[in-house]
Amino acid sequence: MASGLYRWGSIFKSKYRRRLEAAPRPSYKRPEIMAEKDRIIIVGGGPVGYTAALNLAHYGIPFLLLEEGDEIFEDPRAGTVHPPTLEMFNNLGVTETMLGRGYIVRNYHYRDRKQGLIAEFDLGVLADDTPYPFRLMLEQHKISHILADKLSEYGDHQVLNGHRVTEVRQNGGNVTVTAQTSGGIETFEARYVIGCDGGRSNVRKSMDVGFEGFSFEERFLVLTTPFEFADHGYALTNYIADPEEWCALFKVKGPDDKGIWRILFPTKPEETEDEIFDDDVIERRMQGFHAKPEAYDIAHRNLYQVHQRVAGSYRAGKILIAGDAAHVNNPLGGMGMNFGFHDAFNLTEKLAAIWLDSADEALLDRYDRQRRTVASEYLQRQTIENKKNIEQDNPAERAKFLDDLRAIIADPEKQRVYLRRAAMIEGVARAASIT
């Protein structure tokens, strides 16, 4: 039985869904005849931008999406989808497609590099909280493609690639967006702008708000390999504690859907990129994690600078931000992308109320309060705590953490309480409670 915590869903399923179901699906409008200014501009064609786009299309609100790249960016990054996110996407008719494209993960491991398996968490204890008591491992670029394919069923919108937004300005009741293209500078106008353009967001910079927080000294190295770790007792998702070199290990389907494993390592601040990417160094890392007779086949390697930051405001008049433009965090727990999805659903619900039923624009201040509050209370705190726990080098604190994990899995109710937070159910409920 679902928890019914998601207030955005009640509005969507009633007032706006009835409106959409009562009317025929709008026929496709050629971009050149879209009403000038009477639209919303989305900046950024990643998974959060496409989520905002599909929601607006479903509400019947015209929009223009501007993306800097020529196509959907396919570099391997986020790959975890949590239960409340699956509930939200179900309202858009894409959850079943997503489930068919990824791995359903019903349990995950906390391990110690010396002691082995410490705790196996069973997401099935959330069966009374959500119809999706599991994680889905599905890469973010595949999610973007699924959303883009669904978007093709709708009209009254335009997607322009190769448009790098450099500035956003408010002028009276509208917003002007300036973009650099291969053909020169172009400007566009709209009633609202949603910035989903990542951690270096030019939309956020145009709002002139802070982006407070910090950056980790160490960079995160991500390696991918087809070696089948499941044959050696690993779950499809694993967090491995160690005071010297913690790891995170998980499996996604990869480019050919045959399955590939990603392993995340911290690196030392003094290590150069050439040293980190050296083939012998990478092989030593992998063998140190799991020794085997043959060398590892490394299909992909990448290095990331990781930050923990939250924007000072998610709204400046008619300019709004969501996803990494509004908050960034370390990847432990797989929360960042999901948090951006939740931003997009929350924001587009409020824009629909304003656009379709002339609701007060003060709703957008509530969006800021709800999402920025939980970004600090849940996203930042939980992801920082996740990293602190698995890298703990104080022996007493380390032992306590591992004992606490054992105690949690020994008690189904404690495990449920723990997983409601880890699976992001509690954070969505908290946001909904903020008026």
C-alpha positions as CSV (number, residue, x, y, z in Angstrom):
1,M,0.0,0.0,0.0
2,A,1.4,3.4,-1.0
3,S,2.0,6.0,1.7
4,G,0.1,8.8,0.0
5,L,2.7,11.3,1.1
6,Y,3.2,13.0,-2.2
7,R,0.9,16.0,-2.2
8,W,1.9,17.1,-5.7
9,G,0.4,13.8,-6.9
10,S,-3.1,14.5,-5.5
11,I,-3.3,17.7,-7.5
12,F,-1.9,16.1,-10.6
13,K,-4.3,13.2,-10.5
14,S,-7.3,15.3,-9.9
15,K,-7.7,18.8,-11.4
16,Y,-5.0,18.7,-14.1
17,R,-5.3,15.1,-15.1
18,R,-9.0,15.4,-15.5
19,R,-8.4,18.5,-17.7
20,L,-5.9,16.6,-19.8
21,E,-8.0,13.4,-20.1
22,A,-11.1,15.4,-21.0
23,A,-9.4,17.1,-24.0
24,P,-7.8,15.4,-27.0
25,R,-4.0,15.4,-27.0
26,P,-2.8,18.6,-28.6
27,S,-1.6,18.2,-32.2
28,Y,2.0,19.0,-33.0
29,K,2.7,22.7,-33.6
30,R,5.6,23.7,-35.7
31,P,8.2,25.5,-33.6
32,E,8.1,28.7,-35.7
33,I,4.4,29.3,-34.8
34,M,4.7,28.8,-31.1
35,A,3.3,31.8,-29.3
36,E,6.2,34.2,-28.7
37,K,6.8,34.8,-24.9
38,D,3.8,32.7,-23.9
39,R,5.9,29.8,-22.8
40,I,8.4,28.5,-20.3
41,I,12.0,28.1,-21.2
42,I,14.0,25.2,-19.7
43,V,17.8,25.5,-19.8
44,G,19.6,22.2,-19.8
45,G,18.8,19.0,-21.6
46,G,19.9,16.5,-18.9
47,P,17.6,14.2,-17.0
48,V,16.2,16.9,-14.8
49,G,15.6,19.3,-17.7
50,Y,13.8,16.5,-19.6
51,T,11.7,15.7,-16.5
52,A,10.6,19.3,-16.2
53,A,9.9,19.3,-20.0
54,L,7.8,16.1,-19.9
55,N,5.8,17.4,-16.9
56,L,5.0,20.7,-18.7
57,A,4.0,18.8,-21.8
58,H,1.7,16.6,-19.8
59,Y,0.1,19.6,-18.2
60,G,-0.3,21.1,-21.7
61,I,2.0,24.1,-21.1
62,P,4.1,25.3,-24.1
63,F,7.9,25.4,-23.5
64,L,11.2,25.7,-25.2
65,L,14.2,23.6,-24.1
66,L,17.7,24.9,-24.8
67,E,20.6,22.5,-24.5
68,E,24.3,23.4,-25.0
69,G,25.3,20.0,-26.4
70,D,24.4,18.6,-29.8
71,E,22.7,15.5,-28.3
72,I,22.0,13.8,-24.9
73,F,25.3,13.5,-23.0
74,E,26.1,9.9,-22.5
75,D,29.1,10.0,-20.2
76,P,28.4,7.5,-17.4
77,R,27.3,9.3,-14.2
78,A,24.4,8.8,-11.9
79,G,22.6,5.5,-12.1
80,T,20.3,5.0,-9.1
81,V,16.5,5.6,-9.0
82,H,14.8,5.6,-5.7
83,P,11.2,4.5,-4.9
84,P,9.5,7.9,-4.6
85,T,11.0,8.9,-7.9
86,L,9.5,5.8,-9.6
87,E,6.1,6.8,-8.1
88,M,6.4,10.3,-9.6
89,F,7.4,9.0,-13.0
90,N,4.5,6.6,-13.0
91,N,2.2,9.5,-13.4
92,L,3.9,10.3,-16.6
93,G,3.6,6.8,-17.9
94,V,7.3,6.0,-18.1
95,T,8.1,3.9,-15.0
96,E,7.3,0.6,-16.6
97,T,9.7,1.5,-19.5
98,M,12.4,2.4,-17.0
99,L,11.9,-0.8,-15.1
100,G,12.4,-2.8,-18.3
101,R,15.6,-0.9,-19.1
102,G,17.4,-1.3,-15.7
103,Y,18.2,-3.6,-12.9
104,I,15.7,-3.9,-10.0
105,V,17.7,-4.0,-6.8
106,R,15.8,-5.4,-3.8
107,N,18.8,-5.5,-1.4
108,Y,22.1,-3.8,-1.0
109,H,25.3,-4.4,1.0
110,Y,27.4,-2.5,3.5
111,R,30.8,-4.1,3.6
112,D,34.1,-3.6,5.3
113,R,37.3,-4.3,3.2
114,K,38.8,-6.3,6.0
115,Q,35.7,-7.9,7.7
116,G,33.6,-8.5,4.6
117,L,29.8,-8.3,4.6
118,I,28.5,-6.3,7.6
119,A,24.8,-5.7,6.7
120,E,22.4,-6.7,3.9
121,F,19.5,-4.2,3.7
122,D,16.2,-5.5,2.5
123,L,14.2,-2.9,0.7
124,G,11.2,-5.1,0.9
125,V,10.5,-3.7,4.4
126,L,9.2,-0.6,2.6
127,A,6.3,-2.6,1.0
128,D,3.7,-0.6,3.0
129,D,5.4,2.7,2.2
130,T,5.7,2.5,-1.6
131,P,4.5,0.3,-4.5
132,Y,8.2,0.2,-5.6
133,P,10.1,-1.3,-2.6
134,F,13.4,-1.4,-4.4
135,R,16.1,0.6,-6.2
136,L,16.4,0.8,-9.9
137,M,19.8,0.9,-11.4
138,L,19.4,2.8,-14.7
139,E,22.0,5.3,-16.1
140,Q,20.9,8.9,-16.3
141,H,21.5,9.2,-20.1
142,K,19.1,6.3,-20.6
143,I,16.5,8.0,-18.5
144,S,16.9,11.2,-20.6
145,H,16.4,9.1,-23.8
146,I,13.2,7.5,-22.3
147,L,11.8,10.9,-21.4
148,A,12.8,12.4,-24.8
149,D,11.0,9.6,-26.6
150,K,7.9,10.1,-24.5
151,L,8.1,13.8,-25.1
152,S,7.8,13.2,-28.9
153,E,4.2,12.2,-28.3
154,Y,3.4,15.8,-27.4
155,G,3.3,19.1,-29.3
156,D,3.5,22.7,-28.3
157,H,7.2,22.6,-27.5
158,Q,10.6,23.0,-29.1
159,V,14.0,21.5,-28.3
160,L,17.0,23.3,-29.5
161,N,20.5,21.7,-29.2
162,G,23.7,23.6,-29.6
163,H,22.4,26.6,-27.6
164,R,24.6,27.6,-24.7
165,V,22.7,30.0,-22.5
166,T,25.0,32.7,-21.3
167,E,22.6,35.2,-19.6
168,V,19.1,35.4,-18.3
169,R,17.5,38.8,-17.6
170,Q,14.0,39.9,-16.3
171,N,12.3,42.7,-18.1
172,G,8.9,43.6,-16.8
173,G,6.6,40.6,-16.9
174,N,8.9,38.4,-19.0
175,V,12.4,36.9,-19.1
176,T,14.9,37.2,-21.8
177,V,17.4,34.4,-22.4
178,T,20.6,35.0,-24.4
179,A,22.2,31.9,-26.0
180,Q,25.5,31.4,-28.0
181,T,24.9,29.2,-31.0
182,S,27.0,28.2,-34.0
183,G,25.3,30.9,-36.0
184,G,25.9,33.6,-33.4
185,I,24.0,35.1,-30.5
186,E,20.2,34.5,-30.2
187,T,17.7,35.8,-27.7
188,F,14.4,34.2,-26.6
189,E,11.6,35.4,-24.3
190,A,9.3,33.6,-22.0
191,R,7.1,34.0,-19.0
192,Y,9.3,31.8,-16.8
193,V,12.8,30.2,-17.0
194,I,13.8,27.0,-15.3
195,G,17.6,26.5,-15.0
196,C,18.5,22.8,-15.1
197,D,22.0,23.6,-16.4
198,G,24.2,21.8,-13.9
199,G,26.6,22.9,-11.1
200,R,28.1,25.7,-13.1
201,S,24.7,27.0,-14.0
202,N,24.7,30.3,-15.9
203,V,21.0,30.6,-15.0
204,R,21.9,30.6,-11.3
205,K,24.7,33.0,-11.9
206,S,22.3,35.4,-13.6
207,M,20.1,35.2,-10.4
208,D,23.1,36.5,-8.4
209,V,22.6,34.1,-5.5
210,G,25.3,32.3,-3.5
211,F,26.2,28.7,-3.9
212,E,27.5,28.0,-0.4
213,G,29.3,24.8,0.7
214,F,32.6,23.2,0.2
215,S,34.6,21.0,-2.2
216,F,36.3,17.7,-1.1
217,E,40.1,17.7,-1.4
218,E,40.1,14.3,-3.0
219,R,38.7,13.6,-6.4
220,F,36.6,10.5,-7.1
221,L,37.8,8.0,-9.6
222,V,35.2,5.8,-11.4
223,L,36.2,2.7,-13.2
224,T,34.0,0.3,-15.2
225,T,34.7,-3.3,-15.9
226,P,32.7,-6.3,-17.2
227,F,34.2,-8.6,-14.5
228,E,31.2,-10.3,-12.7
229,F,31.5,-9.4,-9.1
230,A,28.1,-11.0,-8.3
231,D,29.8,-14.4,-8.7
232,H,31.9,-13.5,-5.7
233,G,29.0,-12.6,-3.3
234,Y,28.5,-8.9,-4.0
235,A,25.0,-7.4,-4.3
236,L,24.2,-5.2,-7.3
237,T,24.9,-2.2,-5.0
238,N,27.6,-2.2,-2.3
239,Y,29.2,0.4,0.0
240,I,32.6,-0.7,1.3
241,A,34.0,1.0,4.3
242,D,37.8,1.4,4.9
243,P,39.8,4.1,6.6
244,E,42.4,4.2,3.8
245,E,40.5,3.5,0.6
246,W,36.7,3.1,0.8
247,C,34.8,2.1,-2.3
248,A,31.3,1.9,-3.8
249,L,30.5,-0.9,-6.2
250,F,27.4,-1.2,-8.3
251,K,26.1,-2.7,-11.6
252,V,24.3,-1.1,-14.5
253,K,23.3,-2.6,-17.8
254,G,25.8,-0.6,-19.8
255,P,25.9,0.3,-23.5
256,D,25.0,-3.2,-24.7
257,D,22.6,-4.1,-21.9
258,K,24.9,-7.1,-21.0
259,G,25.9,-5.5,-17.7
260,I,28.9,-3.7,-16.5
261,W,30.2,-2.8,-13.0
262,R,31.3,0.6,-11.8
263,I,33.6,1.0,-8.9
264,L,34.3,4.3,-7.2
265,F,37.5,5.1,-5.3
266,P,38.7,8.2,-3.6
267,T,42.1,9.6,-4.7
268,K,44.7,11.5,-2.8
269,P,44.8,15.3,-3.3
270,E,48.5,15.2,-4.3
271,E,48.0,12.6,-7.0
272,T,48.1,14.0,-10.6
273,E,45.6,12.9,-13.2
274,D,48.4,11.1,-15.1
275,E,49.3,9.2,-12.0
276,I,45.7,8.3,-11.3
277,F,45.0,7.1,-14.8
278,D,48.2,5.2,-15.1
279,D,47.3,1.6,-16.2
280,D,49.6,0.0,-13.6
281,V,48.2,2.2,-10.8
282,I,44.6,1.3,-11.9
283,E,45.4,-2.4,-12.0
284,R,46.9,-2.2,-8.4
285,R,43.7,-0.5,-7.2
286,M,41.5,-3.1,-8.7
287,Q,43.6,-6.0,-7.5
288,G,43.8,-4.5,-4.0
289,F,40.0,-4.4,-3.9
290,H,39.4,-7.9,-5.4
291,A,42.4,-10.0,-6.4
292,K,42.2,-12.3,-9.4
293,P,44.7,-14.1,-11.6
294,E,44.0,-12.1,-14.8
295,A,44.3,-8.4,-15.3
296,Y,41.1,-6.3,-15.2
297,D,39.5,-5.2,-18.4
298,I,38.8,-1.5,-17.8
299,A,36.1,-0.3,-20.2
300,H,35.9,3.3,-19.0
301,R,37.6,5.6,-16.5
302,N,36.7,9.1,-15.2
303,L,37.8,11.5,-12.5
304,Y,35.4,13.9,-10.8
305,Q,35.8,16.8,-8.5
306,V,33.1,16.5,-5.9
307,H,31.3,19.3,-4.0
308,Q,28.6,19.8,-1.4
309,R,26.7,23.1,-2.1
310,V,23.2,24.6,-2.0
311,A,22.1,27.7,-3.7
312,G,21.1,30.6,-1.5
313,S,17.7,30.7,-3.3
314,Y,15.9,28.7,-5.9
315,R,13.9,31.6,-7.1
316,A,14.5,35.2,-8.3
317,G,11.3,36.5,-9.6
318,K,10.4,34.5,-12.7
319,I,13.8,32.7,-12.8
320,L,14.0,29.3,-11.1
321,I,16.5,26.6,-10.7
322,A,16.4,22.8,-10.1
323,G,18.8,19.9,-9.9
324,D,22.5,20.4,-9.9
325,A,22.0,24.1,-10.7
326,A,20.4,24.3,-7.2
327,H,22.4,21.8,-5.2
328,V,25.4,19.4,-5.6
329,N,26.6,16.6,-3.4
330,N,28.8,13.5,-3.3
331,P,27.3,10.4,-5.1
332,L,27.3,8.0,-2.1
333,G,23.7,6.9,-1.6
334,G,22.6,7.8,-5.2
335,M,20.6,10.8,-4.1
336,G,21.6,13.8,-6.2
337,M,19.8,12.9,-9.5
338,N,16.7,11.8,-7.6
339,F,16.7,15.1,-5.7
340,G,16.7,17.0,-9.0
341,F,13.8,14.9,-10.2
342,H,11.9,15.8,-7.1
343,D,12.7,19.5,-7.7
344,A,11.3,19.3,-11.2
345,F,8.0,17.6,-10.2
346,N,7.5,20.0,-7.3
347,L,8.2,23.1,-9.4
348,T,6.2,22.1,-12.5
349,E,3.2,21.3,-10.3
350,K,3.2,24.8,-8.9
351,L,3.8,26.4,-12.4
352,A,0.8,24.4,-13.7
353,A,-1.4,25.8,-10.9
354,I,-0.2,29.3,-11.8
355,W,-0.5,28.8,-15.6
356,L,-3.8,26.9,-15.7
357,D,-5.7,28.2,-12.7
358,S,-4.2,31.7,-12.1
359,A,-2.8,30.6,-8.7
360,D,-0.7,33.2,-6.9
361,E,3.0,33.3,-7.8
362,A,3.8,33.0,-4.1
363,L,3.6,29.2,-4.8
364,L,7.0,29.6,-6.3
365,D,8.3,30.9,-2.9
366,R,6.9,27.7,-1.4
367,Y,8.9,25.7,-4.0
368,D,12.0,27.4,-2.8
369,R,11.2,26.8,0.9
370,Q,10.3,23.2,0.4
371,R,13.1,22.1,-1.8
372,R,15.9,24.2,-0.3
373,T,15.0,23.2,3.2
374,V,15.2,19.4,2.4
375,A,18.4,20.0,0.4
376,S,20.0,21.1,3.6
377,E,18.2,18.8,6.1
378,Y,18.4,15.6,4.0
379,L,20.5,15.7,0.9
380,Q,23.5,17.4,2.3
381,R,23.4,15.9,5.7
382,Q,22.8,12.4,4.5
383,T,25.4,12.3,1.7
384,I,28.1,13.9,4.0
385,E,27.2,11.4,6.7
386,N,27.4,8.5,4.1
387,K,31.0,9.5,3.2
388,K,32.0,10.1,6.8
389,N,30.8,6.7,7.9
390,I,32.6,4.6,5.3
391,E,35.9,6.5,5.6
392,Q,35.9,6.6,9.4
393,D,39.5,6.1,10.7
394,N,38.8,6.3,14.5
395,P,38.7,2.7,15.6
396,A,36.1,3.2,18.3
397,E,33.8,5.2,16.0
398,R,34.3,2.8,13.2
399,A,33.4,-0.2,15.4
400,K,30.3,1.6,16.6
401,F,29.2,2.4,13.1
402,L,29.5,-1.3,12.0
403,D,27.7,-2.5,15.2
404,D,24.9,0.0,14.6
405,L,24.4,-1.4,11.1
406,R,24.2,-4.9,12.5
407,A,21.6,-3.8,15.0
408,I,19.5,-2.1,12.4
409,I,19.2,-5.1,10.1
410,A,18.4,-7.3,13.1
411,D,15.2,-5.3,13.8
412,P,12.8,-5.0,10.8
413,E,11.2,-1.8,12.2
414,K,14.6,-0.2,12.7
415,Q,15.5,-1.2,9.2
416,R,12.3,0.3,7.8
417,V,12.9,3.6,9.6
418,Y,16.5,3.7,8.3
419,L,15.5,2.8,4.8
420,R,12.7,5.4,4.7
421,R,15.5,8.0,4.9
422,A,18.0,6.2,2.7
423,A,15.3,5.6,0.0
424,M,14.3,9.3,0.1
425,I,10.7,8.7,1.2
426,E,11.2,10.7,4.4
427,G,12.7,13.7,2.5
428,V,9.7,13.9,0.2
429,A,7.3,13.8,3.1
430,R,9.2,16.5,4.9
431,A,9.1,18.8,1.8
432,A,5.3,18.3,1.5
433,S,4.9,19.4,5.1
434,I,6.4,22.8,4.5
435,T,3.9,25.5,3.8
